[in-house]
């Protein structure tokens, strides 16, 4: 299942404090401890949440990464990257 291991990574960041600390201290080592594909590893290391989402990762679980500000992801950075993948749509009913 595409995205499963990335989702598992996100849940591990949430629930495993020592793993989360490793991700903050040495992301490459933490990521290499999981059987991720090279493209998943690169996307995680670059904080490319849009690519991970396109590959099947849960947007909800990806939010965990910015909650703990791992991999350079803050909420504004996460939002900007995720919004960049959405088609142009009105932001509210009033803008139609």
N, C-alpha and C positions, 0 to 999 in steps of 0.2 A: 504494500500500500504506500503510495507516494506521500511524503510528508510525515509519515509515522515517526521516524527517528528524530526528525526536527521537533515534532510535538513532544516526544519523550525527553529530548534535551531541555526544552522549555520547562516542562514539569519538574525535571531534575533540578534546574536552577531555582525553582520555587521551593521545593521541599527538602533539598539536600544542602544545608548551609555550608558544609566544607567544600562541596562541588562548586557552589556559587562563589565562594571566596577564591577558589582556583581559577574560575572563569574571569574574575576581576583581576587577579594577579597575573595569570599566564593563560590567556584564551587559547592559544595554539595547543598547549599541552592538554587542556581540558577537552577541547574539541577532538583531538586525536585519540582520546580515550574511548570514543564512541565509534561504532562502525558506520560512519556517514560516508556518502559518496564524495568524491573530490569537489563536485559543484556545490554540494550542500556545505562542505567545509569552507569553501571560498566565500559563499554567500553569507554564512554566519560571521566569519572573520571580518567581512566588509560591512556588516550590518545591513545587508541587502534584503530587507524584509519583503519587498515587492517580489523578488525572485523566489524567495522561499514560499510565499503565499501562492504564486503561480504554480509552484511544484507540488502544492497540496497541503502545505502547513496551515494550521488554524490561525486566523488573524487574532482570535481571542488569546490563544496560548502565546503567540508572538509578543503580545503586549506585556507578558511577564518580563521579557528581556529589558524593556524600557522601565518597568517598575523598579528594577534593581540597577538600572543604568549600566548594564553590561554591554560589551562590544560596541561602545560608543553611542548607544541608543538612549536618547532621552525622549520624553513624550513629544515635544515639537519635531524632533528629527523623525521619529517613527511616523507621526501623522503626515508630515510632508512627503515621505517616501511612499506611504500607502495611498495618499490622495493622488499622487502622480500616476498611479495605474488605473484610476477610475475614469470612465468616460465623462466627458463634459456634460454635467447635469445641473439643473438649477439647485441651489443650496437650500431653498425653502419654497413653499408654495407661493409666496408673495413675489418671487423673482420670475415667475412664469410669464 
